[in-house]
């Protein structure tokens, strides 16, 4: 499951930029022994863990993701 999350940790509306977060059974449980990194990387929404990718996206009316850039300066 993918969603765009605003800087206030709320789901963005259609065509509003937000950070891409991915959730589901494939999301890891956290960094071993690094609670500080885990707290930055994972977000819990309705009891499900979502990974904060750092990618900025918008989601259109058809549910398609449109890449806008990065929150940081990493190139992936």
C-alpha positions in Angstrom: 0.0 0.0 0.0 1.3 3.4 -0.9 0.3 6.8 0.3 1.6 10.4 0.4 2.0 11.9 3.8 2.2 15.6 4.6 4.8 17.2 6.9 2.1 17.0 9.6 1.8 13.1 9.2 -1.6 13.3 7.6 -2.6 11.7 4.3 -2.3 14.2 1.5 -5.2 15.0 -0.8 -5.2 14.5 -4.6 -2.4 16.4 -6.3 -1.0 17.6 -2.9 2.7 16.9 -2.5 3.7 14.5 0.3 6.4 12.0 1.3 5.8 8.6 -0.3 5.2 6.0 2.4 4.9 2.3 1.7 3.2 -0.3 3.9 2.3 -3.9 3.9 3.7 -7.3 4.9 7.1 -6.6 3.2 7.9 -3.6 5.5 10.7 -4.3 7.9 10.1 -4.0 11.7 13.0 -1.6 12.3 16.7 -1.2 12.6 18.3 -3.7 15.0 19.5 -1.8 18.0 18.8 1.6 16.5 15.6 2.8 17.9 16.5 6.4 16.8 16.7 5.4 13.1 13.6 3.2 13.4 11.6 6.2 14.8 12.7 8.3 11.8 12.0 5.7 9.1 8.7 4.1 10.2 5.3 5.6 10.7 2.3 3.8 12.2 -1.0 4.5 10.6 -4.2 2.6 11.8 -2.0 0.0 13.4 0.1 -0.7 10.2 3.7 0.2 9.7 4.7 2.4 6.8 8.3 3.1 5.6 9.1 6.8 4.9 11.0 6.7 1.6 12.1 10.3 1.5 10.6 10.6 -2.0 8.2 13.5 -2.6 5.2 12.6 -4.8 1.7 13.6 -5.7 -1.1 11.2 -6.4 -3.5 12.0 -9.1 -7.3 11.2 -9.4 -6.4 7.8 -11.0 -4.1 6.8 -8.1 -1.0 7.3 -10.1 2.2 8.5 -8.4 4.1 11.5 -9.8 7.6 11.9 -8.6 8.4 15.4 -7.5 11.9 15.1 -5.9 13.5 14.1 -2.6 13.3 15.5 1.0 17.1 15.2 1.2 19.9 15.2 -1.4 20.3 11.5 -1.8 20.4 10.0 -5.3 18.9 6.6 -5.5 
